[in-house]
């Protein structure tokens, strides 16, 4: 999960100039916006993957499976494709995780770990 904005940049740099601290703060804000946007995109992708399963999208494009479609059309390795599908399915049953992803508060990798832990406990 993302941590709150740090106001400790100036203090952490000690002798750094104010312009260096300003630049660090700007880059920090930029990186946080990117992470938030990526989380929202991951949540959107998960919803699209669930819909792709429902409509059997791979058949319309001549693939043998959704995994093959994801490999060829999206460039995912088989393992990544399986993980993306697993998380997409799991967050449908765990809406708080899906919402946190949509808000950019939870990364895909964190959602993957949380849903993996859930699956290992047999809570399918």
Backbone as JSON Lines, residues from 0, in Angstrom:
{"i":0,"aa":"X","n":[0.83,-1.18,0.0],"ca":[0.0,0.0,0.0],"c":[0.88,1.25,0.0]}
{"i":1,"aa":"X","n":[0.3,2.32,-0.46],"ca":[1.03,3.58,-0.48],"c":[1.06,4.19,0.9]}
{"i":2,"aa":"X","n":[2.15,4.82,1.23],"ca":[2.27,5.53,2.49],"c":[1.87,6.98,2.26]}
{"i":3,"aa":"X","n":[1.61,7.7,3.32],"ca":[1.24,9.11,3.21],"c":[2.39,9.93,2.66]}
{"i":4,"aa":"X","n":[2.05,11.09,2.12],"ca":[3.1,11.98,1.6],"c":[4.06,12.34,2.71]}
{"i":5,"aa":"X","n":[5.34,12.23,2.4],"ca":[6.36,12.53,3.4],"c":[6.76,13.99,3.3]}
{"i":6,"aa":"X","n":[6.72,14.66,4.42],"ca":[7.18,16.05,4.48],"c":[8.59,16.11,5.04]}
{"i":7,"aa":"X","n":[9.26,14.95,5.13],"ca":[10.58,14.87,5.73],"c":[11.7,15.03,4.7]}
{"i":8,"aa":"X","n":[11.36,15.39,3.49],"ca":[12.35,15.48,2.43],"c":[13.46,16.47,2.78]}
{"i":9,"aa":"X","n":[13.09,17.66,3.21],"ca":[14.09,18.68,3.49],"c":[14.98,18.24,4.64]}
{"i":10,"aa":"X","n":[14.4,17.74,5.72],"ca":[15.18,17.3,6.86],"c":[16.08,16.12,6.53]}
{"i":11,"aa":"X","n":[15.63,15.22,5.72],"ca":[16.41,14.03,5.38],"c":[17.63,14.38,4.54]}
{"i":12,"aa":"X","n":[17.56,15.48,3.83],"ca":[18.66,15.87,2.95],"c":[19.7,16.71,3.67]}
{"i":13,"aa":"X","n":[19.41,17.11,4.85],"ca":[20.38,17.86,5.64],"c":[20.85,19.12,4.94]}
{"i":14,"aa":"X","n":[22.04,19.05,4.33],"ca":[22.65,20.21,3.71],"c":[22.2,20.46,2.28]}
{"i":15,"aa":"X","n":[21.24,19.74,1.79],"ca":[20.79,19.94,0.41],"c":[20.11,21.3,0.27]}
{"i":16,"aa":"X","n":[20.2,21.86,-0.9],"ca":[19.59,23.16,-1.13],"c":[18.07,23.02,-1.2]}
{"i":17,"aa":"X","n":[17.41,24.14,-1.05],"ca":[15.95,24.15,-1.13],"c":[15.48,23.69,-2.51]}
{"i":18,"aa":"X","n":[16.24,24.04,-3.55],"ca":[15.83,23.63,-4.9],"c":[15.94,22.11,-5.05]}
{"i":19,"aa":"X","n":[16.96,21.5,-4.41],"ca":[17.05,20.03,-4.44],"c":[15.87,19.41,-3.71]}
{"i":20,"aa":"X","n":[15.52,19.97,-2.59],"ca":[14.38,19.46,-1.82],"c":[13.08,19.64,-2.6]}
{"i":21,"aa":"X","n":[12.92,20.77,-3.28],"ca":[11.73,21.01,-4.09],"c":[11.67,20.0,-5.24]}
{"i":22,"aa":"X","n":[12.82,19.77,-5.85],"ca":[12.87,18.8,-6.96],"c":[12.52,17.4,-6.47]}
{"i":23,"aa":"X","n":[13.05,17.02,-5.31],"ca":[12.73,15.71,-4.73],"c":[11.24,15.59,-4.46]}
{"i":24,"aa":"X","n":[10.66,16.63,-3.9],"ca":[9.23,16.62,-3.59],"c":[8.41,16.49,-4.87]}
{"i":25,"aa":"X","n":[8.82,17.2,-5.92],"ca":[8.11,17.13,-7.21],"c":[8.19,15.73,-7.8]}
{"i":26,"aa":"X","n":[9.38,15.15,-7.8],"ca":[9.55,13.8,-8.35],"c":[8.75,12.8,-7.52]}
{"i":27,"aa":"X","n":[8.77,12.97,-6.2],"ca":[8.0,12.11,-5.3],"c":[6.51,12.14,-5.66]}
{"i":28,"aa":"X","n":[5.97,13.35,-5.84],"ca":[4.55,13.49,-6.21],"c":[4.27,12.83,-7.56]}
{"i":29,"aa":"X","n":[5.16,13.0,-8.5],"ca":[4.99,12.39,-9.82],"c":[4.95,10.87,-9.72]}
{"i":30,"aa":"X","n":[5.89,10.31,-8.99],"ca":[5.93,8.85,-8.83],"c":[4.68,8.34,-8.14]}
{"i":31,"aa":"X","n":[4.2,9.05,-7.15],"ca":[2.98,8.62,-6.45],"c":[1.77,8.68,-7.36]}
{"i":32,"aa":"X","n":[1.69,9.69,-8.22],"ca":[0.58,9.77,-9.19],"c":[0.63,8.6,-10.15]}
{"i":33,"aa":"X","n":[1.83,8.24,-10.59],"ca":[1.99,7.11,-11.52],"c":[1.54,5.81,-10.86]}
{"i":34,"aa":"X","n":[1.96,5.59,-9.62],"ca":[1.57,4.37,-8.9],"c":[0.06,4.32,-8.74]}
{"i":35,"aa":"X","n":[-0.55,5.43,-8.4],"ca":[-2.01,5.47,-8.24],"c":[-2.71,5.16,-9.56]}
{"i":36,"aa":"X","n":[-2.23,5.74,-10.64],"ca":[-2.82,5.49,-11.95],"c":[-2.64,4.03,-12.37]}
{"i":37,"aa":"X","n":[-1.48,3.45,-12.07],"ca":[-1.23,2.06,-12.4],"c":[-2.2,1.14,-11.66]}
{"i":38,"aa":"X","n":[-2.45,1.43,-10.39],"ca":[-3.4,0.63,-9.61],"c":[-4.79,0.68,-10.23]}
{"i":39,"aa":"X","n":[-5.21,1.87,-10.63],"ca":[-6.52,2.01,-11.26],"c":[-6.57,1.25,-12.58]}
{"i":40,"aa":"X","n":[-5.49,1.3,-13.35],"ca":[-5.44,0.54,-14.61],"c":[-5.49,-0.96,-14.36]}
{"i":41,"aa":"X","n":[-4.79,-1.41,-13.34],"ca":[-4.82,-2.84,-13.0],"c":[-6.23,-3.28,-12.63]}
{"i":42,"aa":"X","n":[-6.95,-2.45,-11.89],"ca":[-8.33,-2.78,-11.52],"c":[-9.22,-2.81,-12.77]}
{"i":43,"aa":"X","n":[-9.01,-1.87,-13.68],"ca":[-9.77,-1.86,-14.94],"c":[-9.47,-3.1,-15.77]}
{"i":44,"aa":"X","n":[-8.19,-3.47,-15.81],"ca":[-7.81,-4.67,-16.54],"c":[-8.48,-5.9,-15.94]}
{"i":45,"aa":"X","n":[-8.52,-5.97,-14.61],"ca":[-9.14,-7.12,-13.95],"c":[-10.62,-7.23,-14.35]}
{"i":46,"aa":"X","n":[-11.31,-6.11,-14.38],"ca":[-12.73,-6.12,-14.78],"c":[-12.86,-6.57,-16.24]}
{"i":47,"aa":"X","n":[-11.98,-6.08,-17.1],"ca":[-12.02,-6.49,-18.51],"c":[-11.69,-7.97,-18.67]}
{"i":48,"aa":"X","n":[-10.79,-8.48,-17.86],"ca":[-10.45,-9.91,-17.94],"c":[-11.64,-10.77,-17.51]}
{"i":49,"aa":"X","n":[-12.36,-10.34,-16.5],"ca":[-13.56,-11.09,-16.1],"c":[-14.58,-11.09,-17.23]}
{"i":50,"aa":"X","n":[-14.74,-9.95,-17.88],"ca":[-15.67,-9.86,-19.01],"c":[-15.18,-10.71,-20.18]}
{"i":51,"aa":"X","n":[-13.86,-10.7,-20.41],"ca":[-13.28,-11.53,-21.49],"c":[-13.58,-13.01,-21.24]}
{"i":52,"aa":"X","n":[-13.51,-13.43,-19.98],"ca":[-13.86,-14.81,-19.66],"c":[-15.33,-15.07,-19.95]}
{"i":53,"aa":"X","n":[-16.19,-14.14,-19.55],"ca":[-17.63,-14.31,-19.74],"c":[-18.01,-14.45,-21.21]}
{"i":54,"aa":"X","n":[-17.4,-13.62,-22.06],"ca":[-17.77,-13.64,-23.49],"c":[-16.9,-14.59,-24.32]}
{"i":55,"aa":"X","n":[-15.96,-15.27,-23.62],"ca":[-15.04,-16.18,-24.3],"c":[-14.33,-15.47,-25.47]}
{"i":56,"aa":"X","n":[-13.76,-14.35,-25.12],"ca":[-13.1,-13.46,-26.08],"c":[-12.1,-14.17,-26.98]}
{"i":57,"aa":"X","n":[-11.32,-15.08,-26.42],"ca":[-10.28,-15.76,-27.18],"c":[-10.82,-16.47,-28.41]}
{"i":58,"aa":"X","n":[-12.04,-16.98,-28.32],"ca":[-12.63,-17.69,-29.46],"c":[-12.85,-16.76,-30.66]}
{"i":59,"aa":"X","n":[-13.25,-15.53,-30.37],"ca":[-13.51,-14.56,-31.45],"c":[-12.24,-14.24,-32.23]}
{"i":60,"aa":"X","n":[-11.07,-14.47,-31.62],"ca":[-9.8,-14.16,-32.27],"c":[-9.0,-15.4,-32.62]}
{"i":61,"aa":"X","n":[-9.63,-16.56,-32.52],"ca":[-9.01,-17.8,-32.98],"c":[-7.99,-18.42,-32.04]}
{"i":62,"aa":"X","n":[-8.05,-18.08,-30.76],"ca":[-7.11,-18.67,-29.81],"c":[-7.76,-19.85,-29.08]}
{"i":63,"aa":"X","n":[-6.93,-20.74,-28.6],"ca":[-7.42,-21.93,-27.91],"c":[-7.87,-21.65,-26.49]}
{"i":64,"aa":"X","n":[-7.36,-20.56,-25.9],"ca":[-7.71,-20.24,-24.51],"c":[-7.47,-18.75,-24.26]}
{"i":65,"aa":"X","n":[-7.99,-18.31,-23.14],"ca":[-7.74,-16.92,-22.75],"c":[-6.27,-16.72,-22.4]}
{"i":66,"aa":"X","n":[-5.65,-17.74,-21.85],"ca":[-4.21,-17.65,-21.55],"c":[-3.42,-17.44,-22.84]}
{"i":67,"aa":"X","n":[-3.72,-18.2,-23.87],"ca":[-3.02,-18.04,-25.15],"c":[-3.27,-16.64,-25.71]}
{"i":68,"aa":"X","n":[-4.5,-16.17,-25.61],"ca":[-4.83,-14.81,-26.06],"c":[-3.97,-13.78,-25.32]}
{"i":69,"aa":"X","n":[-3.88,-13.91,-23.99],"ca":[-3.12,-12.96,-23.2],"c":[-1.63,-13.02,-23.52]}
{"i":70,"aa":"X","n":[-1.14,-14.2,-23.82],"ca":[0.27,-14.34,-24.2],"c":[0.56,-13.61,-25.5]}
{"i":71,"aa":"X","n":[-0.25,-13.87,-26.5],"ca":[0.03,-13.35,-27.84],"c":[-0.4,-11.89,-27.99]}
{"i":72,"aa":"X","n":[-1.57,-11.57,-27.55],"ca":[-2.1,-10.22,-27.75],"c":[-1.57,-9.2,-26.74]}
{"i":73,"aa":"X","n":[-1.27,-9.66,-25.52],"ca":[-0.84,-8.71,-24.48],"c":[0.6,-8.89,-24.07]}
{"i":74,"aa":"X","n":[1.25,-9.94,-24.56],"ca":[2.66,-10.14,-24.26],"c":[2.95,-10.69,-22.88]}
{"i":75,"aa":"X","n":[1.93,-11.24,-22.22],"ca":[2.14,-11.82,-20.9],"c":[2.74,-13.21,-21.02]}
{"i":76,"aa":"X","n":[3.57,-13.57,-20.07],"ca":[4.02,-14.96,-19.98],"c":[2.84,-15.77,-19.46]}
{"i":77,"aa":"X","n":[2.86,-17.08,-19.64],"ca":[1.74,-17.89,-19.13],"c":[1.52,-17.7,-17.62]}
{"i":78,"aa":"X","n":[2.6,-17.63,-16.87],"ca":[2.48,-17.44,-15.42],"c":[1.83,-16.11,-15.08]}
{"i":79,"aa":"X","n":[2.26,-15.04,-15.73],"ca":[1.68,-13.72,-15.47],"c":[0.21,-13.71,-15.87]}
{"i":80,"aa":"X","n":[-0.11,-14.31,-17.0],"ca":[-1.51,-14.38,-17.45],"c":[-2.37,-15.11,-16.42]}
{"i":81,"aa":"X","n":[-1.89,-16.23,-15.92],"ca":[-2.63,-16.98,-14.9],"c":[-2.82,-16.16,-13.63]}
{"i":82,"aa":"X","n":[-1.78,-15.46,-13.2],"ca":[-1.88,-14.64,-12.0],"c":[-2.86,-13.48,-12.2]}
{"i":83,"aa":"X","n":[-2.82,-12.85,-13.35],"ca":[-3.75,-11.76,-13.64],"c":[-5.2,-12.26,-13.58]}
{"i":84,"aa":"X","n":[-5.42,-13.43,-14.18],"ca":[-6.78,-14.01,-14.16],"c":[-7.19,-14.42,-12.75]}
{"i":85,"aa":"X","n":[-6.27,-14.99,-12.0],"ca":[-6.58,-15.43,-10.64],"c":[-6.96,-14.23,-9.77]}
{"i":86,"aa":"X","n":[-6.19,-13.16,-9.86],"ca":[-6.49,-11.96,-9.08],"c":[-7.8,-11.35,-9.53]}
{"i":87,"aa":"X","n":[-8.04,-11.29,-10.83],"ca":[-9.28,-10.73,-11.36],"c":[-10.5,-11.47,-10.8]}
{"i":88,"aa":"X","n":[-10.39,-12.78,-10.72],"ca":[-11.49,-13.59,-10.19],"c":[-11.62,-13.39,-8.68]}
{"i":89,"aa":"X","n":[-10.51,-13.38,-7.98],"ca":[-10.53,-13.25,-6.52],"c":[-11.09,-11.9,-6.07]}
{"i":90,"aa":"X","n":[-10.75,-10.83,-6.76],"ca":[-11.22,-9.52,-6.29],"c":[-12.71,-9.32,-6.54]}
{"i":91,"aa":"X","n":[-13.27,-10.14,-7.38],"ca":[-14.72,-10.09,-7.55],"c":[-15.41,-10.53,-6.25]}
{"i":92,"aa":"X","n":[-14.79,-11.47,-5.56],"ca":[-15.31,-11.96,-4.28],"c":[-14.8,-11.12,-3.1]}
{"i":93,"aa":"X","n":[-13.8,-10.3,-3.34],"ca":[-13.2,-9.45,-2.3],"c":[-13.25,-8.0,-2.76]}
{"i":94,"aa":"X","n":[-14.43,-7.4,-2.76],"ca":[-14.57,-6.06,-3.35],"c":[-13.71,-4.99,-2.69]}
{"i":95,"aa":"X","n":[-13.35,-5.16,-1.43],"ca":[-12.51,-4.14,-0.78],"c":[-11.13,-4.08,-1.44]}
{"i":96,"aa":"X","n":[-10.61,-5.24,-1.85],"ca":[-9.32,-5.26,-2.54],"c":[-9.45,-4.61,-3.91]}
{"i":97,"aa":"X","n":[-10.5,-4.94,-4.63],"ca":[-10.73,-4.33,-5.94],"c":[-10.9,-2.82,-5.85]}
{"i":98,"aa":"X","n":[-11.61,-2.36,-4.82],"ca":[-11.81,-0.92,-4.63],"c":[-10.5,-0.23,-4.3]}
{"i":99,"aa":"X","n":[-9.69,-0.86,-3.44],"ca":[-8.39,-0.27,-3.09],"c":[-7.5,-0.18,-4.32]}
{"i":100,"aa":"X","n":[-7.57,-1.17,-5.19],"ca":[-6.81,-1.1,-6.45],"c":[-7.32,0.04,-7.31]}
{"i":101,"aa":"X","n":[-8.64,0.13,-7.44],"ca":[-9.25,1.19,-8.27],"c":[-8.86,2.58,-7.81]}
{"i":102,"aa":"X","n":[-8.72,2.74,-6.49],"ca":[-8.35,4.04,-5.93],"c":[-6.85,4.27,-5.95]}
{"i":103,"aa":"X","n":[-6.09,3.27,-6.41],"ca":[-4.64,3.41,-6.45],"c":[-4.0,3.26,-5.08]}
{"i":104,"aa":"X","n":[-4.74,2.71,-4.13],"ca":[-4.23,2.53,-2.78],"c":[-3.55,1.17,-2.59]}
{"i":105,"aa":"X","n":[-3.75,0.27,-3.54],"ca":[-3.2,-1.07,-3.45],"c":[-2.65,-1.46,-4.82]}
{"i":106,"aa":"X","n":[-1.41,-1.89,-4.85],"ca":[-0.8,-2.29,-6.12],"c":[-1.26,-3.69,-6.52]}
{"i":107,"aa":"X","n":[-1.06,-4.02,-7.78],"ca":[-1.4,-5.37,-8.24],"c":[-0.6,-6.41,-7.45]}
{"i":108,"aa":"X","n":[0.67,-6.15,-7.23],"ca":[1.48,-7.14,-6.52],"c":[0.98,-7.36,-5.09]}
{"i":109,"aa":"X","n":[0.53,-6.29,-4.43],"ca":[-0.03,-6.45,-3.09],"c":[-1.35,-7.23,-3.15]}
{"i":110,"aa":"X","n":[-2.19,-6.92,-4.14],"ca":[-3.44,-7.66,-4.31],"c":[-3.16,-9.13,-4.61]}
{"i":111,"aa":"X","n":[-2.14,-9.37,-5.41],"ca":[-1.76,-10.75,-5.74],"c":[-1.37,-11.49,-4.47]}
{"i":112,"aa":"X","n":[-0.57,-10.85,-3.63],"ca":[-0.15,-11.49,-2.37],"c":[-1.34,-11.73,-1.45]}
{"i":113,"aa":"X","n":[-2.2,-10.74,-1.31],"ca":[-3.37,-10.9,-0.43],"c":[-4.29,-12.01,-0.92]}
{"i":114,"aa":"X","n":[-4.53,-12.06,-2.21],"ca":[-5.43,-13.09,-2.74],"c":[-4.76,-14.45,-2.75]}
{"i":115,"aa":"X","n":[-3.45,-14.48,-2.88],"ca":[-2.72,-15.73,-2.84],"c":[-2.81,-16.33,-1.44]}
{"i":116,"aa":"X","n":[-2.64,-15.48,-0.45],"ca":[-2.74,-15.92,0.95],"c":[-4.15,-16.46,1.21]}
{"i":117,"aa":"X","n":[-5.14,-15.77,0.71],"ca":[-6.53,-16.19,0.86],"c":[-6.74,-17.55,0.23]}
{"i":118,"aa":"X","n":[-6.2,-17.74,-0.99],"ca":[-6.35,-19.02,-1.69],"c":[-5.65,-20.14,-0.96]}
{"i":119,"aa":"X","n":[-4.5,-19.85,-0.35],"ca":[-3.76,-20.89,0.35],"c":[-4.48,-21.36,1.61]}
{"i":120,"aa":"X","n":[-5.41,-20.52,2.1],"ca":[-6.21,-20.91,3.28],"c":[-7.46,-21.69,2.88]}
{"i":121,"aa":"X","n":[-7.64,-21.85,1.57],"ca":[-8.78,-22.61,1.08],"c":[-10.09,-21.84,1.07]}
{"i":122,"aa":"X","n":[-10.02,-20.54,1.04],"ca":[-11.22,-19.71,1.06],"c":[-11.67,-19.35,-0.35]}
{"i":123,"aa":"X","n":[-11.84,-20.3,-1.17],"ca":[-12.25,-20.02,-2.56],"c":[-13.71,-19.86,-2.71]}
